[in-house]
Amino acid sequence: MKRPIVGIIGNAYYIDGDYPVQASGVSNIEAISAVSNAIPVVIPSLHKVSEIHELVDRLDGFVFTGGRPNVHPEEYGEEETEAHGTFDRSRDALVLPLIRECVELAVPVLGICRGFQEFNVAYGGSLYPEIRDLPGRMNHRMPPDGTQDEKFAHRHDVIIEAGSIFERVFDSNVVLTNSLHGQGIKAAGARIIVEGHAPDGTPEALSVKDAKNFALAVQWHPEWQADQDPVSNQLFTAFGKALRGGF
Ligand SMILES: [Mn+2]
């Protein structure tokens, strides 16, 4: 039986500081291949090179990956400030309508970190540029000088709502995750259901209300060593089932 094909939304990177390429972290690619048992294809974050309906028609699912640039605050009606960091307006233009189109057509979608924030903005939600500045919140960013293993190490629990889709995926009400994000959800979008929180209240897992297929996103990075981490394994396995119509 043919394996499903999954579009992994890439990011712009610059070789030698100024030669632009499009890339995805290998961990995303390996997680989709090894755990979801699907063929990974990196989709450039260049909204002018492919029509959304072409992508949705030809691919079996999409992963909205993490990335250094943040969703531009204009996409949720706020002014740009220094704290919002860098942007990729082309990726914004591609992914926000792509998420909505996939959900409408029951194409499975998984959001990771920036992808989680994109799901929220796609449905009218807003973001905090720097959650560690909010009272009572922990710093969810990675240690700046650590090794990759230290950056992606488990950092906090995520408490999963009873009766939620994530509870079914993990068969548990608490999972241990990494944390490499500065931004977080401020107001949840109209169809966004927050199904998991960090102990400080920061939203960490969401589903899209009334989606007819897998439409889940997490604020952490489950793709890191996904074949070894039990929680990541459950998430990418469930996504693989959804690609085969079994979610
Ligand atoms: Mn976190």
Residues whose N, C-alpha, C, O or C-beta is under 5 A from the ligand:
A	BS01	MN	H140 N178 S179
